[in-house]
């Protein structure tokens, strides 16, 4: 009985380890994409604000 419980605990530990690794890889990939998208949006907002203030200064 004790070996069965130890085996189940070991199996659960192994599956949990695989799940944690796969989730961390997926989050790392999505975090890189999120940083790229956020930087592009910030760059576009900066250009729009600069264009607005340049046109406002001419009037």
Secondary structure, DSSP 8 states (H G I E B T S, - for coil): -HHHHHHHHHHHHHHHHHHHHHHHHHHHHHHHHHHHHHHHHHHHHHHHHHHHHHHHHH-
